Amino acid sequence: MSKTSTTRARAACITVSAAALVLGLAACGGSTTAESSAVAPAESAAASAPAASAPAASAAAGVDAAAVALIPAGIADDGALTVGMEVAYPPFGYMDTDNVTPIGFDVDLATEMANRLGLKLVIVDAGFDSIIPSLASNRYEAGVSAFSITPERQKEVDFVTYFESGDSALVLAGNPKGLSLDTRLCGVKTAVLKGSTQEVVTIPAIDADCKAAGMAPIEVLSLGGSEELPLALQSGRADVALADSGNAAYIAQNSAGAFEIAVGPLINAGPGGMVFKKGGGMAEAASAALQGLMDDGTYGAIADKWGLSSGKVTTATINAAKG
């Protein structure tokens, strides 16, 4: 698959050099999506803003020739790996204080993976629920945005496992309504990210218990971006927000005491993965590169840096079954 100049012109993007990790700004005309509008100066003559350095995850370890040999024909033609990512989901991927530089676990890991593949990372800031459909149309070559692995998604894309997590309930400090991930959510205003596992798996499972108990269904508030979850709680639009355990913990830890995680075990726990076009072959190359990062300790250092030590895995499995 060879990417055309038309696709590149329409995609508003953030370019991260695997060697220098350099970002720059430019207007990308013609985009009709809610994506980021940044592109490295080296990629566009229209670039008008100075470049800014993005933080390196670790020292470059060099190209992994075995992984490179697995890249499908056409994908590396432009020397770039284009990745769809929702850059508003800390600690996985979000904007630094300059509101320009993407940082986080996903950013660091994708950068190192691209480096091992001998490619420059291009991050396209995209709506979470748009990433998987965009892989089929060759808009992106990978999706790196804390996707939980589910049987439904595996029908559409190939997964490469890179973390484990579950669902947590984020509530106001003190949990004034005594909520938890069970039938205590029946009839309760509950915020989730549109298209997330929390919306399509967790809510229906709890709703089934609500129905069996003769209780009202959950009042679901589906939001377009994860940064809206704490705002919904603060405003009273929702009484609880369901999110991936890593994201929920980050929000609580950085809320100056405004939020906490409801007591109770994680539910819907299992592996999460990077996503690739179904049968396209890129999952094999990514798996090889990620396995190298896991084996030499680079992956573990990145996970520790972003407070995700409890979610580390040791094998970059392709299409792992949900545990």
C-alpha positions, 0 to 999 in steps of 0.5 A: 500500500503506497500513500498518496500525496492527496492523503497526506495533504488531507491529513492534519498531522504531527510528525515525530522524527525517530532520530531527532524527535522534532516537531513543527507547525504548519497549516494542513489545508483541506482537512475535514476532521477534528484532528491536529493541525501540525506537520514537521517543517521537513515534510512541508514547504508551507511550514511557517512556525519554528520547530520544537523538540519533543521529549525522547523516550530513551536513547535510540537503540538502532534499527531492528533489521529483522523487524524491518524485513517484515514491513509490507511492501509499500508502507515504508515508501515515504519513510514514515509510519502514520499512526492514528492516536487520540492525543487527549488520553493521559497518561497514554497520549496527550498534549504537553503544557505548550498544547503542541507537543504530544507526550505520554506512554503511547507517544514514547512507545510508538516513537521507539517502535518507529525507530526500530523499524527505521521510520519517522513517526507521524502522529495524527490526532484523531477521534478515538472512534474514527481510528479503526475505520480509518485503518481499512481506508489506509488513512493510517498504518497503525492505531495507538490509543489504548485500545482494549482487545475485544472479539468484536474489534478483532473482526475488524483489525489485527492487534499487537498486545502492549499493555494490560488494564481494566475499567475503573469508576472515577467519582468525586472525592469522598464518593458521595453517592457510594458508587461502584462498578456494579448495580449501584450504577443502575439509573445513575448518570454515567460518562464514557468515551464514545466508542470505548470498551466502557460504552460497548462492553461494560455498560451493557454488562452492568445494564443486564444485571440492572434489568435482572434486578428490576432496576432502571438502566444506566443513564449513559453520557457518551462523550467525544473526548476523554478530557471531557470525562472530569468536566462532566463530573465537575459540572454534574452532568455525570455522577461517575465516569468509566475509563481505562484504569490507567487513564482514570488513575492519572486523572485522580492523581492529578486532580488536586483531590477533586476525584478518586477511584471508587473502591472495588476490583477492576472489571473487564480486565484484559490486554490492550493493543495497537491496531493494524489493518486486518491481514495487512501484515503490518502487525507482524513487523510491529510485533517484532519491533515491540518484542525487541523493546520489551526484551532490552528493557526499553519498554519497561522503562517507558511504562515505569516513566508513565506510572503504568508498571502494573500494566506491563506485559512481556510478549507482543502477541498478535491477536491475543485472546481476551483473558 
